């Protein structure tokens, strides 16, 4: 897979979740067995806005040359964010705060962290 394809894939994932969290956060979280109060809805909507922001950054940067400092910084930032997301979602799942669907979030963060980690640390910028 090419870095631009991974960035496009992540764009789709965060756009779908971002729009969902922005407009129907209570419904989305109910799929995971989580109930939101008004404060939780507000935080989920802010989370959705951040996902939309991330998707736009990834989409507009996906075709930048691999040698650009800005692209390398974006890839590193997404890797770090996905590792943190993986740890938080794994701890949440192990604590039993979400239902079995929560494992899909753990897996998604893990796979995306591995992908961006590969391009950050193992794939030479010249390719």
N, CA and C atoms as a LAMMPS dump frame, in Angstrom:
ITEM: TIMESTEP
0
ITEM: NUMBER OF ATOMS
381
ITEM: BOX BOUNDS ff ff ff
-5.0000000000000000e+02 5.0000000000000000e+02
-5.0000000000000000e+02 5.0000000000000000e+02
-5.0000000000000000e+02 5.0000000000000000e+02
ITEM: ATOMS id mol type element x y z
1 1 1 N 0.844 -1.179 0
2 1 2 C 0 0 0
3 1 3 C 0.887 1.24 0
4 2 1 N 0.451 2.244 -0.717
5 2 2 C 1.168 3.503 -0.755
6 2 3 C 0.698 4.398 0.387
7 3 1 N 1.579 5.318 0.793
8 3 2 C 1.215 6.247 1.862
9 3 3 C -0.027 7.05 1.481
10 4 1 N -0.119 7.492 0.247
11 4 2 C -1.287 8.278 -0.169
12 4 3 C -2.576 7.461 -0.03
13 5 1 N -2.503 6.164 -0.287
14 5 2 C -3.685 5.3 -0.137
15 5 3 C -4.061 5.145 1.329
16 6 1 N -3.051 4.99 2.195
17 6 2 C -3.316 4.885 3.636
18 6 3 C -3.937 6.177 4.153
19 7 1 N -3.42 7.309 3.69
20 7 2 C -3.972 8.594 4.121
21 7 3 C -5.403 8.768 3.622
22 8 1 N -5.69 8.314 2.407
23 8 2 C -7.055 8.385 1.884
24 8 3 C -7.986 7.478 2.681
25 9 1 N -7.515 6.273 3.018
26 9 2 C -8.314 5.351 3.828
27 9 3 C -8.63 5.953 5.195
28 10 1 N -7.624 6.509 5.835
29 10 2 C -7.827 7.136 7.152
30 10 3 C -8.787 8.314 7.02
31 11 1 N -8.695 9.046 5.9
32 11 2 C -9.611 10.163 5.664
33 11 3 C -11.058 9.674 5.66
34 12 1 N -11.314 8.585 4.97
35 12 2 C -12.674 8.044 4.901
36 12 3 C -13.148 7.618 6.292
37 13 1 N -12.279 6.918 7.03
38 13 2 C -12.643 6.443 8.373
39 13 3 C -12.987 7.617 9.284
40 14 1 N -12.096 8.625 9.342
41 14 2 C -12.357 9.741 10.255
42 14 3 C -13.505 10.618 9.773
43 15 1 N -13.729 10.686 8.459
44 15 2 C -14.861 11.469 7.956
45 15 3 C -16.182 10.817 8.357
46 16 1 N -16.263 9.497 8.204
47 16 2 C -17.498 8.791 8.577
48 16 3 C -17.762 8.932 10.074
49 17 1 N -16.744 8.669 10.885
50 17 2 C -16.931 8.802 12.333
51 17 3 C -17.137 10.259 12.719
52 18 1 N -16.397 11.17 12.091
53 18 2 C -16.516 12.586 12.425
54 18 3 C -17.906 13.127 12.164
55 19 1 N -18.448 12.852 11.006
56 19 2 C -19.798 13.316 10.669
57 19 3 C -20.819 12.668 11.59
58 20 1 N -20.624 11.382 11.877
59 20 2 C -21.544 10.679 12.78
60 20 3 C -21.51 11.256 14.186
61 21 1 N -20.306 11.495 14.704
62 21 2 C -20.198 12.075 16.048
63 21 3 C -20.732 13.497 16.096
64 22 1 N -20.582 14.22 15.009
65 22 2 C -21.059 15.599 14.974
66 22 3 C -22.586 15.67 14.977
67 23 1 N -23.241 14.817 14.182
68 23 2 C -24.686 14.936 14.01
69 23 3 C -25.525 13.949 14.82
70 24 1 N -25.016 12.749 15.081
71 24 2 C -25.8 11.757 15.839
72 24 3 C -24.922 11.045 16.879
73 25 1 N -24.291 11.802 17.776
74 25 2 C -23.366 11.174 18.728
75 25 3 C -24.029 10.163 19.653
76 26 1 N -25.241 10.435 20.089
77 26 2 C -25.934 9.532 21.003
78 26 3 C -26.211 8.193 20.326
79 27 1 N -26.622 8.243 19.082
80 27 2 C -26.903 7.019 18.331
81 27 3 C -25.633 6.212 18.117
82 28 1 N -24.562 6.885 17.697
83 28 2 C -23.293 6.178 17.45
84 28 3 C -22.812 5.498 18.723
85 29 1 N -22.818 6.215 19.815
86 29 2 C -22.309 5.637 21.058
87 29 3 C -23.221 4.534 21.591
88 30 1 N -24.504 4.591 21.257
89 30 2 C -25.41 3.517 21.697
90 30 3 C -25.043 2.194 21.04
91 31 1 N -24.471 2.231 19.819
92 31 2 C -24.017 0.995 19.172
93 31 3 C -22.941 0.302 20.011
94 32 1 N -22.186 1.096 20.764
95 32 2 C -21.102 0.57 21.593
96 32 3 C -21.549 0.318 23.03
97 33 1 N -22.834 0.48 23.284
98 33 2 C -23.369 0.236 24.613
99 33 3 C -23.091 1.365 25.587
100 34 1 N -22.882 2.565 25.07
101 34 2 C -22.552 3.723 25.901
102 34 3 C -23.681 4.737 25.799
103 35 1 N -24.096 5.257 26.945
104 35 2 C -25.126 6.29 27.006
105 35 3 C -24.46 7.631 27.26
106 36 1 N -24.875 8.649 26.515
107 36 2 C -24.295 9.98 26.672
108 36 3 C -25.279 10.926 27.348
109 37 1 N -24.773 11.688 28.316
110 37 2 C -25.554 12.784 28.87
111 37 3 C -25.265 14.014 28.005
112 38 1 N -25.868 15.163 28.279
113 38 2 C -25.626 16.343 27.441
114 38 3 C -24.144 16.738 27.346
115 39 1 N -23.408 16.604 28.438
116 39 2 C -21.98 16.908 28.404
117 39 3 C -21.217 15.921 27.528
118 40 1 N -21.613 14.666 27.567
119 40 2 C -20.991 13.65 26.726
120 40 3 C -21.28 13.879 25.249
121 41 1 N -22.514 14.321 24.954
122 41 2 C -22.857 14.666 23.56
123 41 3 C -21.99 15.808 23.063
124 42 1 N -21.816 16.82 23.903
125 42 2 C -20.973 17.963 23.544
126 42 3 C -19.544 17.511 23.253
127 43 1 N -18.984 16.676 24.123
128 43 2 C -17.611 16.204 23.921
129 43 3 C -17.509 15.333 22.671
130 44 1 N -18.506 14.498 22.408
131 44 2 C -18.504 13.667 21.202
132 44 3 C -18.566 14.54 19.954
133 45 1 N -19.334 15.617 20.011
134 45 2 C -19.41 16.514 18.858
135 45 3 C -18.071 17.23 18.623
136 46 1 N -17.404 17.63 19.689
137 46 2 C -16.068 18.219 19.534
138 46 3 C -15.097 17.189 18.964
139 47 1 N -15.212 15.955 19.406
140 47 2 C -14.4 14.857 18.879
141 47 3 C -14.664 14.686 17.39
142 48 1 N -15.926 14.754 16.998
143 48 2 C -16.293 14.66 15.591
144 48 3 C -15.683 15.793 14.775
145 49 1 N -15.709 16.995 15.314
146 49 2 C -15.109 18.137 14.623
147 49 3 C -13.602 17.916 14.433
148 50 1 N -12.95 17.37 15.446
149 50 2 C -11.512 17.083 15.339
150 50 3 C -11.24 16.006 14.294
151 51 1 N -12.108 15.017 14.22
152 51 2 C -11.961 13.982 13.189
153 51 3 C -12.104 14.574 11.784
154 52 1 N -13.052 15.484 11.619
155 52 2 C -13.226 16.122 10.316
156 52 3 C -11.988 16.944 9.972
157 53 1 N -11.457 17.667 10.94
158 53 2 C -10.216 18.416 10.741
159 53 3 C -9.084 17.494 10.307
160 54 1 N -8.912 16.377 11.005
161 54 2 C -7.857 15.422 10.662
162 54 3 C -8.055 14.874 9.256
163 55 1 N -9.279 14.547 8.913
164 55 2 C -9.559 14.035 7.575
165 55 3 C -9.185 15.03 6.493
166 56 1 N -9.482 16.292 6.72
167 56 2 C -9.144 17.314 5.726
168 56 3 C -7.63 17.471 5.594
169 57 1 N -6.923 17.464 6.706
170 57 2 C -5.458 17.566 6.654
171 57 3 C -4.882 16.389 5.869
172 58 1 N -5.338 15.183 6.191
173 58 2 C -4.829 14 5.491
174 58 3 C -5.159 14.033 4.005
175 59 1 N -6.372 14.433 3.676
176 59 2 C -6.788 14.452 2.273
177 59 3 C -5.943 15.436 1.46
178 60 1 N -5.735 16.628 1.992
179 60 2 C -4.999 17.643 1.238
180 60 3 C -3.492 17.396 1.221
181 61 1 N -2.987 16.603 2.174
182 61 2 C -1.552 16.332 2.231
183 61 3 C -1.16 15.023 1.557
184 62 1 N -2.123 14.201 1.189
185 62 2 C -1.826 12.834 0.737
186 62 3 C -0.948 12.756 -0.502
187 63 1 N -0.955 13.758 -1.338
188 63 2 C -0.152 13.713 -2.556
189 63 3 C 1.12 14.551 -2.476
190 64 1 N 1.449 15.044 -1.287
191 64 2 C 2.68 15.818 -1.111
192 64 3 C 3.886 14.889 -1.262
193 65 1 N 5.004 15.42 -1.724
194 65 2 C 6.212 14.585 -1.823
195 65 3 C 6.612 14.038 -0.453
196 66 1 N 7.03 12.782 -0.419
197 66 2 C 7.395 12.128 0.849
198 66 3 C 8.539 12.835 1.549
199 67 1 N 9.338 13.591 0.805
200 67 2 C 10.493 14.261 1.395
201 67 3 C 10.121 15.546 2.133
202 68 1 N 8.901 16.013 1.985
203 68 2 C 8.512 17.258 2.64
204 68 3 C 8.433 17.081 4.152
205 69 1 N 9.001 18.056 4.857
206 69 2 C 9.013 18.021 6.319
207 69 3 C 7.594 18.011 6.872
208 70 1 N 6.704 18.783 6.269
209 70 2 C 5.325 18.855 6.759
210 70 3 C 4.637 17.492 6.672
211 71 1 N 4.841 16.775 5.566
212 71 2 C 4.216 15.455 5.429
213 71 3 C 4.775 14.487 6.464
214 72 1 N 6.073 14.517 6.669
215 72 2 C 6.666 13.628 7.687
216 72 3 C 6.117 13.965 9.065
217 73 1 N 5.909 15.251 9.343
218 73 2 C 5.343 15.658 10.639
219 73 3 C 3.906 15.172 10.784
220 74 1 N 3.133 15.246 9.715
221 74 2 C 1.75 14.773 9.755
222 74 3 C 1.712 13.271 10.003
223 75 1 N 2.548 12.52 9.302
224 75 2 C 2.578 11.064 9.47
225 75 3 C 2.964 10.708 10.907
226 76 1 N 3.963 11.395 11.458
227 76 2 C 4.373 11.133 12.845
228 76 3 C 3.242 11.471 13.815
229 77 1 N 2.587 12.606 13.598
230 77 2 C 1.501 13.011 14.489
231 77 3 C 0.334 12.019 14.436
232 78 1 N -0.004 11.553 13.244
233 78 2 C -1.089 10.576 13.115
234 78 3 C -0.695 9.256 13.773
235 79 1 N 0.571 8.848 13.601
236 79 2 C 1.05 7.635 14.255
237 79 3 C 0.906 7.749 15.773
238 80 1 N 1.393 8.843 16.345
239 80 2 C 1.323 9.036 17.8
240 80 3 C -0.14 9.057 18.261
241 81 1 N -0.988 9.779 17.527
242 81 2 C -2.407 9.83 17.886
243 81 3 C -3.071 8.471 17.815
244 82 1 N -2.718 7.676 16.807
245 82 2 C -3.311 6.343 16.678
246 82 3 C -2.806 5.392 17.76
247 83 1 N -1.545 5.526 18.162
248 83 2 C -1.03 4.705 19.263
249 83 3 C -1.772 5.058 20.554
250 84 1 N -1.946 6.339 20.813
251 84 2 C -2.683 6.771 22.003
252 84 3 C -4.127 6.278 21.927
253 85 1 N -4.755 6.42 20.753
254 85 2 C -6.124 5.929 20.571
255 85 3 C -6.22 4.433 20.811
256 86 1 N -5.214 3.688 20.347
257 86 2 C -5.191 2.245 20.579
258 86 3 C -5.131 1.931 22.07
259 87 1 N -4.224 2.577 22.788
260 87 2 C -4.06 2.308 24.224
261 87 3 C -5.342 2.668 24.978
262 88 1 N -5.888 3.844 24.706
263 88 2 C -7.106 4.276 25.402
264 88 3 C -8.271 3.342 25.09
265 89 1 N -8.449 2.993 23.82
266 89 2 C -9.58 2.12 23.467
267 89 3 C -9.382 0.71 24.019
268 90 1 N -8.137 0.231 24.058
269 90 2 C -7.877 -1.09 24.638
270 90 3 C -8.178 -1.092 26.136
271 91 1 N -7.707 -0.084 26.853
272 91 2 C -7.974 -0.006 28.295
273 91 3 C -9.473 0.13 28.564
274 92 1 N -10.156 0.895 27.741
275 92 2 C -11.608 1.048 27.884
276 92 3 C -12.317 -0.279 27.655
277 93 1 N -11.876 -0.997 26.634
278 93 2 C -12.485 -2.291 26.327
279 93 3 C -12.222 -3.302 27.44
280 94 1 N -10.986 -3.34 27.921
281 94 2 C -10.64 -4.279 28.995
282 94 3 C -11.373 -3.957 30.295
283 95 1 N -11.72 -2.683 30.491
284 95 2 C -12.461 -2.277 31.688
285 95 3 C -13.952 -2.582 31.557
286 96 1 N -14.383 -3.015 30.378
287 96 2 C -15.777 -3.374 30.176
288 96 3 C -16.717 -2.185 29.997
289 97 1 N -16.18 -1.044 29.586
290 97 2 C -17.016 0.145 29.44
291 97 3 C -17.799 0.173 28.134
292 98 1 N -17.398 -0.648 27.173
293 98 2 C -18.136 -0.746 25.914
294 98 3 C -18.458 -2.216 25.658
295 99 1 N -19.372 -2.431 24.713
296 99 2 C -19.733 -3.807 24.383
297 99 3 C -18.703 -4.405 23.412
298 100 1 N -19.006 -5.55 22.862
299 100 2 C -18.057 -6.257 21.997
300 100 3 C -17.682 -5.453 20.755
301 101 1 N -18.55 -4.561 20.3
302 101 2 C -18.233 -3.735 19.14
303 101 3 C -17.017 -2.832 19.406
304 102 1 N -16.737 -2.573 20.665
305 102 2 C -15.572 -1.77 21.031
306 102 3 C -14.263 -2.363 20.547
307 103 1 N -14.22 -3.685 20.367
308 103 2 C -13.002 -4.321 19.865
309 103 3 C -12.693 -3.872 18.437
310 104 1 N -13.717 -3.491 17.686
311 104 2 C -13.461 -2.997 16.323
312 104 3 C -12.688 -1.678 16.361
313 105 1 N -12.96 -0.856 17.354
314 105 2 C -12.238 0.407 17.506
315 105 3 C -10.791 0.128 17.891
316 106 1 N -10.589 -0.821 18.801
317 106 2 C -9.228 -1.215 19.196
318 106 3 C -8.456 -1.688 17.963
319 107 1 N -9.07 -2.562 17.175
320 107 2 C -8.404 -3.105 15.991
321 107 3 C -8.124 -2.021 14.955
322 108 1 N -9.064 -1.125 14.768
323 108 2 C -8.891 -0.041 13.797
324 108 3 C -7.722 0.858 14.177
325 109 1 N -7.667 1.26 15.434
326 109 2 C -6.54 2.079 15.886
327 109 3 C -5.216 1.324 15.752
328 110 1 N -5.209 0.043 16.085
329 110 2 C -3.975 -0.743 15.985
330 110 3 C -3.508 -0.821 14.535
331 111 1 N -4.399 -1.161 13.628
332 111 2 C -4.016 -1.299 12.218
333 111 3 C -3.537 0.024 11.632
334 112 1 N -4.223 1.103 11.952
335 112 2 C -3.797 2.404 11.436
336 112 3 C -2.468 2.835 12.053
337 113 1 N -2.27 2.569 13.338
338 113 2 C -0.981 2.895 13.97
339 113 3 C 0.151 2.104 13.33
340 114 1 N -0.091 0.835 13.056
341 114 2 C 0.937 0.021 12.393
342 114 3 C 1.242 0.557 10.995
343 115 1 N 0.212 0.943 10.267
344 115 2 C 0.412 1.477 8.92
345 115 3 C 1.205 2.769 8.922
346 116 1 N 0.796 3.723 9.747
347 116 2 C 1.521 4.991 9.784
348 116 3 C 2.901 4.821 10.41
349 117 1 N 3.044 3.9 11.364
350 117 2 C 4.356 3.605 11.936
351 117 3 C 5.304 3.031 10.901
352 118 1 N 4.775 2.184 10.032
353 118 2 C 5.582 1.613 8.955
354 118 3 C 6.141 2.718 8.063
355 119 1 N 5.279 3.645 7.644
356 119 2 C 5.748 4.714 6.766
357 119 3 C 6.641 5.708 7.492
358 120 1 N 6.459 5.854 8.792
359 120 2 C 7.303 6.785 9.548
360 120 3 C 8.682 6.218 9.836
361 121 1 N 8.746 4.934 10.17
362 121 2 C 10.001 4.386 10.681
363 121 3 C 10.699 3.372 9.775
364 122 1 N 9.972 2.714 8.874
365 122 2 C 10.571 1.619 8.116
366 122 3 C 10.642 1.852 6.61
367 123 1 N 9.729 2.6 6.062
368 123 2 C 9.69 2.817 4.605
369 123 3 C 10.504 4.072 4.295
370 124 1 N 11.536 3.95 3.471
371 124 2 C 12.337 5.118 3.146
372 124 3 C 11.511 6.2 2.447
373 125 1 N 11.834 7.449 2.708
374 125 2 C 11.089 8.567 2.129
375 125 3 C 11.229 8.634 0.626
376 126 1 N 12.258 7.995 0.067
377 126 2 C 12.485 8.057 -1.382
378 126 3 C 11.524 7.186 -2.16
379 127 1 N 10.764 6.283 -1.467
380 127 2 C 9.878 5.38 -2.209
381 127 3 C 8.458 5.886 -2.218
